[in-house]
Amino acid sequence: MNKKSILLITLIGSAIIFRFFCGVYVHDEFLEKHLFVKHRPTWKWKFYSPIGMSDTKFEDLSDEEKIEQKYFNEFVKDKKLSL
């Protein structure tokens, strides 16, 4: 293999690893975006809280919003990134 092929494979591999182990979360109070390192690999990139700082109950969310909230809790709130 030539140097260009090796470089291309290295860049693509690095991008995939970065995507699996890094993500962006939207702070639930200030709506700022923050880059963070995930505790386990997942393809999901953006994490946000559908509840935010409102008084909405988890049971009142739609099925998609419940999934988003679970991801946000697991990757952000449980790791004390957004208090």
VEXMAR-282375 format. One record per residue (C-alpha): x, y, z; residue in one letter. Coordinates in steps of 0.02 Angstrom, whole numbers, padded with zeros to 5 digits, always signed. Layout:
<nodes>
XYZA;...
</nodes>
This chain:
<nodes>
+00000+00000+00000M;+00059+00174-00034N;+00069+00317+00090K;-00093+00399+00031K;-00193+00240+00063S;-00120+00218+00236I;-00155+00400+00278L;-00334+00387+00214L;-00367+00227+00314I;-00292+00308+00470T;-00400+00464+00452L;-00559+00365+00423I;-00521+00250+00569G;-00486+00398+00683S;-00649+00483+00632A;-00749+00326+00670I;-00666+00304+00840I;-00695+00488+00878F;-00879+00470+00831R;-00901+00317+00943F;-00816+00390+01098F;-00855+00577+01090C;-01019+00670+01087G;-01102+00838+01109V;-01233+00875+01240Y;-01347+01025+01253V;-01351+01090+01431H;-01529+01071+01495D;-01534+01243+01578E;-01424+01359+01476F;-01441+01273+01304L;-01252+01280+01276E;-01167+01141+01178K;-01022+01046+01259H;-00906+00913+01190L;-00880+00763+01305F;-00806+00588+01309V;-00934+00447+01322K;-00913+00308+01450H;-00958+00176+01320R;-00957+00178+01130P;-01116+00224+01039T;-01150+00299+00868W;-01265+00433+00942K;-01183+00604+00931W;-01301+00736+01003K;-01381+00718+01174F;-01517+00831+01241Y;-01650+00829+01376S;-01830+00845+01314P;-01882+00885+01493I;-01748+01017+01518G;-01783+01124+01671M;-01972+01114+01653S;-02093+01028+01770D;-02139+00897+01640T;-02146+00719+01705K;-02056+00575+01619F;-02223+00485+01596E;-02292+00633+01495D;-02158+00618+01360L;-02183+00532+01193S;-02092+00368+01161D;-01954+00455+01061E;-01932+00587+01196E;-01920+00452+01330K;-01779+00370+01233I;-01689+00537+01215E;-01710+00573+01401Q;-01642+00400+01447K;-01488+00430+01338Y;-01465+00603+01415F;-01479+00533+01591N;-01357+00391+01557E;-01222+00489+01465F;-01237+00663+01540V;-01338+00677+01700K;-01275+00517+01784D;-01096+00571+01746K;-01128+00741+01829K;-01094+00840+01670L;-01257+00937+01680S;-01322+00965+01854L;
</nodes>
